[in-house]
Amino acid sequence: MAGDPLAFPHLARTDLPGHPVTVADHSRLVREIAADRSRWEPLVRYDALTRWYARLETGPGYEVWLLSWLPGQSSGLHDHGVSSGVMAVVQGELVERSLTHAGEGARTLRPGGQRVFSAGYLHEVVNGSLEPAVSIHLYSPGLTEMNQYGGAAAVPEQHRQTSAEVG
């Protein structure tokens, strides 16, 4: 994108006390955006073939995305490269499956909760319900890679599970 970022007020916020830099700042920003339905709800779209997504905001060292999920849609098993992040479900529910050398774990993500994850965290997110779902994702630094994995045998040797659930 070229030009004046202030020409796109939904991307360049000026009302923050400072740009978020810590995990707590990122978590706060995601909670703030999630609580402001008038900001993201008009942007939600559903695509029968793939997850739909739109960038909500960018700033120094981070970006925020809105994703929608129809029943059965999945991210596939992936990591976010060098990016860490925060994820919050704002409508419906999603199931997150994480995979490490220690084994597999799964949890249901519902509105009001958050997931915080570090760089290299390996997981899959899927809408296993019968209703559409919507989620908000913050990546820091901004997402530049998303490595897909074919299955359990593809867990990188150096991978460690470092995600934490935040209330």
C-alpha positions as CSV (number, residue, x, y, z in Angstrom):
1,M,0.0,0.0,0.0
2,A,1.4,3.4,-0.9
3,G,0.3,6.9,0.1
4,D,-0.8,8.5,3.2
5,P,-1.8,6.0,5.9
6,L,-4.0,8.6,7.6
7,A,-6.2,8.5,4.5
8,F,-7.3,5.1,5.8
9,P,-8.4,5.8,9.3
10,H,-9.5,2.2,10.0
11,L,-5.9,1.2,9.4
12,A,-4.0,4.0,11.1
13,R,-5.4,4.6,14.6
14,T,-4.5,7.8,16.4
15,D,-6.5,7.3,19.6
16,L,-4.0,4.9,21.2
17,P,-1.9,6.2,24.1
18,G,1.1,4.5,22.4
19,H,1.7,1.7,20.0
20,P,1.3,-1.7,21.6
21,V,4.6,-3.4,22.1
22,T,4.1,-6.0,24.9
23,V,2.0,-9.1,25.1
24,A,-0.3,-7.3,27.5
25,D,-0.6,-4.4,25.1
26,H,-1.5,-6.7,22.2
27,S,-4.0,-8.6,24.4
28,R,-5.6,-5.3,25.5
29,L,-5.9,-4.1,21.9
30,V,-7.5,-7.3,20.7
31,R,-10.0,-7.1,23.6
32,E,-10.7,-3.5,22.7
33,I,-11.4,-4.3,19.1
34,A,-13.4,-7.4,19.9
35,A,-15.7,-5.3,22.2
36,D,-16.3,-2.7,19.5
37,R,-18.7,-4.7,17.3
38,S,-19.6,-1.6,15.3
39,R,-16.0,-1.5,14.1
40,W,-15.7,-5.1,12.8
41,E,-19.2,-6.5,12.3
42,P,-20.0,-4.5,9.1
43,L,-16.9,-5.9,7.5
44,V,-17.7,-9.6,8.0
45,R,-18.2,-11.6,4.9
46,Y,-18.5,-15.4,4.4
47,D,-17.0,-17.3,1.5
48,A,-18.2,-20.9,0.8
49,L,-14.8,-21.9,-0.6
50,T,-12.3,-20.5,1.9
51,R,-12.0,-18.6,5.1
52,W,-12.6,-14.9,4.5
53,Y,-10.3,-12.3,6.0
54,A,-9.6,-8.5,6.1
55,R,-6.9,-6.4,7.7
56,L,-8.4,-4.2,10.4
57,E,-5.4,-2.3,11.6
58,T,-1.6,-2.0,11.2
59,G,1.0,-0.2,13.3
60,P,4.7,-0.3,14.0
61,G,5.5,-4.0,14.5
62,Y,1.9,-5.4,14.4
63,E,-1.2,-6.0,12.3
64,V,-4.7,-7.1,13.2
65,W,-6.9,-9.3,11.0
66,L,-10.6,-10.2,11.0
67,L,-11.4,-13.7,9.9
68,S,-14.8,-15.4,9.3
69,W,-15.3,-19.2,9.3
70,L,-18.2,-21.2,7.9
71,P,-18.9,-24.6,9.4
72,G,-16.1,-27.0,8.4
73,Q,-13.6,-24.4,7.4
74,S,-10.1,-24.9,8.7
75,S,-6.7,-23.1,8.8
76,G,-4.9,-26.4,8.3
77,L,-2.0,-27.3,10.6
78,H,0.4,-24.3,10.5
79,D,2.7,-21.9,12.3
80,H,3.2,-18.2,11.9
81,G,6.9,-18.2,11.3
82,V,8.6,-15.5,13.4
83,S,5.3,-13.8,14.4
84,S,3.7,-14.2,17.8
85,G,0.1,-13.3,18.4
86,V,-3.2,-13.0,20.1
87,M,-6.4,-14.6,18.8
88,A,-9.9,-14.0,20.1
89,V,-13.2,-15.5,18.9
90,V,-15.9,-12.8,18.8
91,Q,-18.8,-14.8,17.4
92,G,-19.6,-18.5,17.3
93,E,-16.9,-21.0,18.4
94,L,-13.7,-22.5,17.0
95,V,-11.7,-25.6,18.0
96,E,-7.9,-25.2,18.2
97,R,-5.8,-28.3,17.9
98,S,-2.1,-27.9,18.9
99,L,0.6,-30.4,18.2
100,T,4.0,-30.9,19.9
101,H,6.4,-33.7,20.5
102,A,4.6,-34.3,23.8
103,G,1.4,-35.0,22.0
104,E,-1.8,-33.3,20.7
105,G,-4.2,-31.0,22.6
106,A,-7.5,-29.5,21.6
107,R,-9.6,-26.7,23.1
108,T,-12.8,-25.0,22.2
109,L,-12.5,-21.2,21.8
110,R,-15.6,-19.1,22.6
111,P,-16.3,-15.3,22.7
112,G,-14.7,-13.6,25.6
113,G,-11.5,-15.7,25.8
114,Q,-8.1,-15.2,24.1
115,R,-5.2,-17.4,23.0
116,V,-1.7,-16.0,23.1
117,F,1.0,-17.8,21.1
118,S,4.7,-17.3,20.4
119,A,6.6,-17.6,17.2
120,G,6.7,-21.1,15.8
121,Y,3.6,-22.3,17.7
122,L,2.1,-25.1,15.6
123,H,-1.7,-25.4,15.5
124,E,-4.9,-25.8,13.5
125,V,-8.1,-23.9,13.9
126,V,-11.4,-25.2,12.6
127,N,-15.0,-24.3,12.8
128,G,-16.4,-27.6,13.9
129,S,-19.9,-26.2,14.8
130,L,-23.0,-25.8,12.7
131,E,-22.9,-22.0,12.9
132,P,-20.5,-19.4,11.4
133,A,-17.7,-18.0,13.5
134,V,-15.7,-14.8,13.5
135,S,-12.3,-14.2,15.1
136,I,-9.7,-11.4,15.5
137,H,-6.0,-12.1,15.2
138,L,-3.1,-9.8,16.1
139,Y,0.4,-10.7,14.8
140,S,3.7,-9.2,15.9
141,P,5.6,-8.6,13.9
142,G,3.1,-8.4,11.1
143,L,2.5,-11.8,9.4
144,T,5.0,-12.5,6.6
145,E,4.8,-16.3,6.6
146,M,2.5,-19.1,7.4
147,N,4.1,-22.5,7.2
148,Q,1.6,-25.3,6.4
149,Y,2.2,-28.9,7.7
150,G,0.7,-32.1,6.3
151,G,0.2,-33.9,9.6
152,A,1.7,-35.2,12.9
153,A,4.9,-36.4,11.1
154,A,5.6,-32.8,10.0
155,V,6.2,-31.4,13.5
156,P,9.5,-29.5,13.3
157,E,12.2,-31.0,15.5
158,Q,12.8,-27.7,17.3
159,H,9.1,-26.9,17.9
160,R,8.0,-26.3,21.4
161,Q,4.5,-25.5,22.6
162,T,4.6,-22.0,24.1
163,S,1.0,-20.9,23.8
164,A,-0.9,-19.7,26.9
165,E,-4.6,-19.2,27.4
166,V,-5.6,-15.8,28.7
167,G,-9.0,-15.1,30.3
